[in-house]
Amino acid sequence: MSDRHTANRRQRQRRHERVRKHVAGSSDRPRLCVARSSRHISAQIIDDEKGHTLCAVTTTAHEVGESLRDVKGQVEKSRRVGRLLAERARAAGVTKVVFDRGGFRYHGRVKALAEGARESGLLEF
């Protein structure tokens, strides 16, 4: 990997560390954590007090990938992942979360995922 890619990854990790100093999930308001690559996006809801993942959705999962085959564009796929995550969170009894953008800019696919979760009734902030 080139030095530019290594530097970009290191900068993102530093941003993530800065965000995590202020963002922590609890049993009342677990953390919605986002991870993205150039091709896929995943999100999970984590209770940091217990160290448990309550629910997770990723575009690499077979059942999610099958439902997203007809969707054009990465932003719309991210929005649908957010909606699916909100449905699974409600089934797990979660209604409010703290959003952890994972060092990524709150823009594009990360923003679409958050908006999709909000549209489906997962309250944030």
For each residue, the residues with C-beta under 8 A, 3 or more apart:
1: 5 6
2: 5 6
3: 6 7
4: 7 8
5: 1 2 8 9
6: 1 2 3 9 10
7: 3 4 10 11
8: 4 5 11 12
9: 5 6 12 13
10: 6 7 13 14
11: 7 8 14 15
12: 8 9 15 16 102 103 104
13: 9 10 16 17 103
14: 10 11 17 18 103
15: 11 12 18 19 103
16: 12 13 19 20 102 103
17: 13 14 20 21 103
18: 14 15 21 22
19: 15 16 22 23 100 101 102 103
20: 16 17 23 24 100
21: 17 18
22: 18 19
23: 19 20 31 98 99 100
24: 20 31 48 98
25: 29 30 31 45 46 47 48 49 97 98 100
26: 29 30 47 48 49
27: 30 47 49 50
28: 96
29: 25 26 96 97 98
30: 25 26 27 45 46 47 48 54 94 97 98
31: 23 24 25 45 46 47 48 97 98 99 100
32: 43 44 45 85 97 98 99 100 114 117 122 124
33: 43 44 45 46 100 102
34: 41 42 43 99 100 101 102 104 110 113 114
35: 41 42 43 102
36: 40 41 42 78 102 104 109 110
37: 40 41
38:
39:
40: 36 37 58 59 60
41: 34 35 36 37 58 59 74 77 78 81 109 113
42: 34 35 36 56 57 58 59 60 81
43: 32 33 34 35 56 57 58 81 82 85 113 117
44: 32 33 53 54 55 56 57
45: 25 30 31 32 33 53 54 55 56 85 89 92 94 97
46: 25 30 31 33 52 53 54
47: 25 26 27 30 31 50 51 52 53 54
48: 24 25 26 30 31 51
49: 25 26 27
50: 27 47
51: 47 48
52: 46 47
53: 44 45 46 47 56
54: 30 44 45 46 47 89 92 94
55: 44 45 85 88 89 91 92 94
56: 42 43 44 45 53 85 88
57: 42 43 44 61 64 81 84 85 88
58: 40 41 42 43 61 64 81
59: 40 41 42 64 65 68 77 81
60: 40 42 64 65
61: 57 58 64 65
62: 65 66
63: 66 67
64: 57 58 59 60 61 67 68 81 84
65: 59 60 61 62 68 69
66: 62 63 69
67: 63 64 80 84
68: 59 64 65 71 77 80 81
69: 65 66
70:
71: 68 76 77 80
72: 76
73: 76 77
74: 41 77 78 109
75: 78 79 108 109 112
76: 71 72 73 79 80 112
77: 41 59 68 71 73 74 80 81 109
78: 36 41 74 75 81 82 108 109 110 112 113 116
79: 75 76 82 83 112 113 115 116 119
80: 67 68 71 76 77 83 84 116
81: 41 42 43 57 58 59 64 68 77 78 84 85 113 116
82: 43 78 79 85 86 112 113 114 115 116 117 118 119 120 122
83: 79 80 86 87 116 117 119 120
84: 57 64 67 80 81 87 88
85: 32 43 45 55 56 57 81 82 88 89 113 116 117 122
86: 82 83 89 90 116 117 118 119 120 121 122
87: 83 84 90 91 120
88: 55 56 57 84 85 91 92
89: 45 54 55 85 86 92 94 95 97 117 122
90: 86 87 93 94 95 121 122
91: 55 87 88
92: 45 54 55 88 89
93: 90
94: 30 45 54 55 89 90 97 122
95: 89 90 121 122 123
96: 28 29 122 123 124
97: 25 29 30 31 32 45 89 94 117 122 123 124
98: 23 24 25 29 30 31 32 124 125
99: 23 31 32 34 114 124 125
100: 19 20 23 25 31 32 33 34
101: 19 34 104 105 106 110
102: 12 16 19 33 34 35 36 110
103: 12 13 14 15 16 17 19
104: 12 34 36 101 110
105: 101 108 110
106: 101 110 111 114
107: 110 111
108: 75 78 105 111 112
109: 36 41 74 75 77 78 112 113
110: 34 36 78 101 102 104 105 106 107 113 114
111: 106 107 108 114 115
112: 75 76 78 79 82 108 109 115 116
113: 34 41 43 78 79 81 82 85 109 110 116 117
114: 32 34 82 99 106 110 111 117 118 124
115: 79 82 111 112 118 119
116: 78 79 80 81 82 83 85 86 112 113 119 120
117: 32 43 82 83 85 86 89 97 113 114 120 122 124
118: 82 86 114 115 121 122 123 124
119: 79 82 83 86 115 116
120: 82 83 86 87 116 117
121: 86 90 95 118
122: 32 82 85 86 89 90 94 95 96 97 117 118
123: 95 96 97 118
124: 32 96 97 98 99 114 117 118
125: 98 99
